Amino acid sequence: MRICYIATNSEITGATLSLLGLIDEMINMGNELLIVAMNRGYLTEELEKRKIRYIVISTFPTYLRIGNKRTLKGRLRIMRKKWFDFFSYKRFEQLIHLEKIDIVHYNASTIDAGYKAFKKNNIPIVWHIRELLEEDLGGEFFSKNQMKKKLSDANRVIAISKSVEEKYECLHNIQLIYNGIDVDPFRKLIKRHERKICIGIVGRITEKKGQLEVLKAFNLLVKREFSDISLKIIGEFETEEYKQKILNYINDESLGNIVELTGPLKKPEEIWNTIDIAVIASHFEAFGRVTIEAVLAGSLVIGADTGGTKELLDYLQTGMLYQQGNIKDLEEKLEAALTLVKEVREKEKIQKSKEKAFIDFSAKENARKIEIVYQKILSNIYI
């Protein structure tokens, strides 16, 4: 099959990492791929390393921040999107005729570049929904009705979790396929146990990911003289305002010697080799790639009782849930985890969940299921 993937952006995000995993497996299955990137960055660097063909077509996302639609800035963004769509149309027309594409696959609902050209030329469309736009990203579509129609007209829509599937239950063409992760680095991962028990939170550092919440719960334990613990915050700050909040709290509470801000790390062994307890504090995850990574790494997981985090921990029968936003409840779960992490029975439970995650959440299994979707579309099984 000749498959064209439309990427959202080239930053290191869960969507980008999931796409790279899918691309690798699709190539292993013998498919021919072309990737359309909206800009240069981490994604295009990785594609070059893999010697995978790509082109850059500057495009605009399908959404803006909630509340910005009626502002002058928001209206200008809507105008710019229309302008970008108009001028990119010919490039997509040329691409379609030159490449003889069998299927186009949008990597998220936050991009719709080339949609009119693909529809005009009757190219089957698969659309991945990898996000809960309002709940997690704090965004809203430029036009909710137009985007809903585009999704409805796609040959197939793939939801990455039940939370996403339920949100878009109005779509007749939606199905659930869990995200896949390259599990091989986790098979080789060797835990390095340090003197202190290491608690970690991994991902974009933003208010909706809950780092400050974790920091406050951690500090409550420190004030109760839990001396054998440390905290790692791994990721990149999204705003200067939130960065200052975090830094000020660390300084005001004199936590600098036991809280480490590592910045963004790429390799699983760099991220997970020392984390004993992983906290997933996101307000609302569509899936929760970090949750799966934590389980694969053999960390004890504490997660907020919302969205994909709850769904995945329930599915894998592992970890503990706390009431999202309740710092006292999180403190209590952390205290319980500090004891559990040392127990043989809990280690056995973690190992069992880890083995299940290796099978059900591998990039290979994800790609196998998606290729079946492609084959059914091309065989006219979906009507």
C-alpha positions in Angstrom: 0.0 0.0 0.0 1.0 3.6 -0.6 0.1 5.5 2.5 0.3 9.3 3.1 0.5 10.4 6.8 -0.4 14.0 7.6 1.4 15.0 10.8 0.2 17.6 13.3 3.5 19.2 14.2 7.2 18.3 14.5 7.6 18.7 18.2 8.2 15.9 20.7 4.6 15.1 21.6 2.7 11.8 22.3 1.1 12.1 18.9 4.5 12.5 17.2 6.0 9.5 19.0 3.0 7.4 18.3 3.2 8.3 14.6 6.9 7.4 14.4 6.2 4.0 16.0 3.4 3.4 13.5 5.6 4.5 10.6 8.4 2.1 11.6 6.0 -0.9 11.8 4.2 0.0 8.5 7.5 0.0 6.7 8.4 -3.4 8.3 5.1 -4.7 6.8 6.2 -3.7 3.3 4.1 -0.5 2.9 5.4 2.6 1.0 5.0 5.8 2.9 5.1 9.5 2.4 4.9 11.9 5.4 3.6 15.4 5.2 4.9 17.6 8.0 3.6 21.1 8.8 7.0 22.3 9.9 10.6 21.1 10.6 11.7 19.8 14.0 12.0 16.6 16.0 9.8 14.6 13.6 11.6 15.6 10.4 15.0 14.9 12.1 13.8 11.4 13.0 12.5 10.8 9.5 15.8 11.8 8.0 17.6 9.4 10.4 15.3 6.6 9.2 15.7 7.7 5.5 11.9 8.1 5.2 10.5 10.3 2.5 8.7 13.5 3.7 7.7 16.9 2.4 7.0 20.0 4.4 3.7 21.9 3.6 3.1 24.8 5.9 -0.4 24.5 7.3 -2.5 25.6 10.2 -4.1 23.5 12.9 -7.9 23.1 13.2 -8.2 24.8 16.6 -7.4 27.7 18.8 -7.5 28.3 22.5 -10.9 28.3 24.2 -12.2 31.9 24.3 -10.0 33.2 21.6 -12.4 32.7 18.7 -14.1 36.1 19.0 -10.9 38.1 19.8 -9.1 40.0 17.1 -6.1 37.6 17.4 -8.5 34.7 17.0 -10.2 36.1 13.9 -6.8 36.8 12.4 -5.8 33.2 13.0 -9.0 32.0 11.3 -8.2 34.2 8.3 -4.6 32.9 8.2 -5.8 29.3 8.2 -8.1 30.0 5.2 -5.2 31.6 3.4 -2.9 28.7 4.1 -5.5 26.1 3.1 -6.1 28.0 -0.2 -2.4 28.2 -1.2 -1.6 24.6 0.0 -4.4 23.1 -2.1 -2.4 23.0 -5.3 0.5 21.3 -3.6 -1.7 18.6 -2.3 -3.2 18.2 -5.8 0.3 17.7 -7.3 1.2 15.3 -4.5 -1.9 13.1 -5.1 -1.2 12.8 -8.9 2.5 12.2 -8.5 2.4 9.7 -5.6 -0.6 7.6 -6.6 -1.7 7.4 -2.9 -4.0 4.6 -1.8 -4.9 5.9 1.7 -4.3 9.2 3.6 -4.1 9.0 7.4 -4.4 12.2 9.5 -2.5 11.7 12.7 -4.9 13.8 14.9 -8.1 15.9 14.7 -6.0 19.0 15.2 -4.9 19.0 11.5 -7.0 18.8 8.3 -4.5 20.0 5.7 -5.3 18.9 2.1 -8.7 17.5 3.1 -10.5 19.1 0.1 -7.9 17.8 -2.4 -8.1 14.2 -1.0 -11.9 14.2 -1.0 -12.1 15.6 -4.6 -9.8 12.8 -5.8 -11.6 10.1 -3.9 -8.6 9.1 -1.7 -9.9 7.1 1.3 -9.3 8.9 4.6 -8.5 7.5 8.0 -8.6 10.0 10.9 -6.9 9.4 14.2 -8.3 11.3 17.2 -5.5 11.3 19.7 -6.7 14.2 21.9 -9.5 15.5 24.1 -9.3 19.0 22.7 -11.2 21.0 25.3 -10.4 18.9 28.4 -6.7 18.4 27.9 -5.5 21.0 25.4 -7.8 23.8 26.3 -8.7 24.3 22.7 -11.8 24.5 20.5 -12.2 23.9 16.7 -12.4 26.9 14.4 -15.7 25.4 13.3 -17.0 22.4 15.4 -19.7 21.6 12.8 -17.3 21.6 9.9 -14.9 19.4 11.7 -17.6 17.0 12.8 -18.7 16.7 9.1 -15.1 16.0 8.0 -14.8 13.3 10.6 -18.2 11.8 9.7 -17.2 11.7 6.0 -13.9 9.9 6.7 -13.8 6.2 5.8 -12.7 5.4 9.3 -12.0 7.3 12.6 -9.7 5.7 15.1 -10.1 6.6 18.8 -7.1 5.9 21.1 -9.2 5.3 24.2 -12.8 4.6 25.3 -12.8 8.2 26.7 -12.3 9.5 23.2 -14.6 7.0 21.6 -17.4 8.0 24.0 -16.9 11.7 23.4 -17.3 11.1 19.7 -20.0 8.5 19.9 -22.1 10.5 17.4 -19.7 9.3 14.7 -21.0 6.1 13.0 -17.5 5.3 11.6 -15.4 5.4 14.8 -13.6 2.4 16.4 -11.2 1.9 19.3 -7.6 1.0 18.7 -5.3 1.7 21.7 -2.0 3.5 21.0 1.1 1.6 20.4 4.6 2.1 21.9 8.0 0.9 20.8 8.4 -1.6 23.7 11.9 -2.9 22.8 13.9 -0.2 24.8 11.8 -1.2 27.9 12.9 -4.9 27.5 16.5 -3.7 27.8 15.8 -1.2 30.6 17.8 -1.9 33.8 16.5 -0.1 36.9 19.1 1.8 38.9 18.0 1.8 42.5 19.3 4.8 44.4 19.5 5.5 48.1 16.3 7.5 48.1 13.0 6.3 46.6 12.5 8.4 43.4 9.1 9.8 42.6 8.7 11.0 39.0 6.3 13.0 36.8 7.0 12.9 33.1 5.6 15.0 30.2 4.9 18.6 29.1 5.2 20.9 32.1 1.9 22.7 32.1 -0.9 23.5 34.5 -3.1 20.8 33.0 -0.5 18.1 33.6 -0.5 18.8 37.4 3.2 19.1 38.2 2.5 21.7 40.9 -0.1 19.4 42.4 2.5 16.6 42.7 5.1 19.0 44.1 2.7 20.1 46.9 1.8 16.6 47.8 5.5 15.6 47.9 6.2 18.6 50.1 3.6 17.5 52.6 5.5 14.2 53.0 8.8 16.1 53.4 7.3 18.2 56.2 6.3 15.0 57.9 10.0 14.0 57.8 10.0 11.4 55.1 13.7 11.8 54.4 14.3 8.9 52.0 12.4 10.4 49.0 13.3 12.6 46.0 11.2 14.0 43.1 12.1 14.2 39.4 10.1 16.5 37.1 10.9 15.5 33.5 9.8 17.6 30.5 9.8 21.0 28.9 7.9 24.1 30.3 5.1 25.2 28.1 4.9 28.8 29.5 7.2 31.1 31.4 4.4 31.8 33.9 4.0 28.2 35.0 7.8 27.8 35.1 8.1 30.6 37.6 5.3 29.1 39.7 7.2 25.8 39.9 10.6 27.4 40.6 9.2 29.8 43.2 7.5 27.0 45.0 10.7 24.9 45.1 12.7 27.9 46.3 10.1 29.1 48.9 9.9 25.6 50.4 13.7 24.9 50.2 13.2 21.7 48.1 16.1 22.4 45.7 18.3 19.6 47.0 15.6 16.9 46.6 13.6 18.1 43.5 15.3 17.8 40.2 14.1 19.5 37.0 15.8 17.5 34.2 14.4 19.3 31.2 13.1 17.1 28.3 14.7 13.6 27.9 14.2 11.4 24.8 15.4 7.9 25.6 13.4 5.6 27.9 16.4 4.6 29.8 17.2 8.2 30.7 13.7 8.8 31.8 12.7 5.6 33.6 15.9 4.0 35.0 15.6 5.6 38.4 11.9 6.3 38.8 10.3 3.9 41.5 6.9 5.7 41.7 5.4 7.5 38.7 2.6 10.0 39.2 0.2 10.8 36.3 -1.5 14.0 37.5 -3.0 15.2 34.2 -6.4 16.8 34.5 -7.7 14.7 31.6 -5.7 12.4 29.3 -7.1 11.2 26.0 -4.9 8.1 26.3 -1.8 8.4 28.5 1.3 7.3 26.8 3.3 8.0 29.9 1.1 5.7 31.9 2.0 2.8 29.6 5.7 3.7 29.7 5.6 3.8 33.5 4.1 0.3 33.6 6.5 -1.1 31.0 9.4 0.4 33.1 8.1 -1.5 36.1 7.3 1.6 38.1 4.5 1.7 40.6 1.9 4.1 39.1 -0.3 6.6 40.9 -2.8 8.2 38.5 -5.6 10.8 38.6 -9.0 9.2 38.5 -10.0 10.7 35.1 -10.0 9.9 31.4 -7.4 7.6 29.8 -5.3 7.4 33.0 -8.1 5.7 34.9 -9.1 3.6 31.9 -5.5 2.2 31.4 -4.8 1.5 35.1 -8.2 -0.3 35.3 -7.4 -2.3 32.1 -4.0 -3.3 33.3 -5.2 -3.9 36.9 -2.3 -2.0 38.4 -1.4 1.2 40.3 -3.5 3.4 42.5 -6.0 6.2 41.7 -6.4 9.5 43.5 -9.0 12.2 43.2 -7.6 14.6 40.7 -7.0 18.0 42.3 -7.1 16.6 45.9 -3.5 17.1 47.2 -4.2 15.5 50.5 -5.5 12.3 48.8 -2.4 12.3 46.6 -0.2 12.6 49.6 -1.9 9.6 51.2 -1.5 7.5 48.0 2.2 8.5 47.8 2.7 7.5 51.4 1.0 4.1 50.7 3.2 3.7 47.6 6.4 4.2 49.6 5.6 1.1 51.6 4.1 -0.9 48.7 7.1 -0.4 46.4 9.2 -2.5 48.7 6.8 -5.4 49.0 7.3 -8.6 47.0 3.6 -9.1 46.3 3.3 -5.6 44.8 6.4 -6.3 42.7 4.7 -9.5 41.4 1.6 -7.5 40.5 3.6 -4.8 38.7 5.4 -7.5 36.7 2.1 -9.1 35.6 0.8 -5.7 34.4 4.1 -5.1 32.7 3.8 -8.3 30.7 0.3 -7.5 29.7 1.3 -4.0 28.5 4.2 -5.5 26.4 1.6 -7.5 24.4 -1.4 -5.2 24.2 0.3 -1.8 23.8 3.2 -2.5 21.5 3.6 -0.5 18.3 3.6 -3.8 16.3 0.1 -4.7 17.6 -1.2 -1.2 17.0 0.1 -1.2 13.4 -1.3 -4.7 12.8 -4.8 -3.5 13.7 -4.5 -0.3 11.7 -3.3 -2.2 8.6 -6.5 -4.3 8.9 -8.5 -1.1 8.8 -6.7 0.0 5.6 -7.3 -3.4 4.0 -11.0 -3.3 4.9 -11.4 0.2 3.4 -9.7 -0.8 0.2 -11.8 -4.0 0.0 -15.0 -1.9 0.5 -15.9 -3.7 3.7 -16.8 -0.5 5.5 -19.9 1.0 3.9 
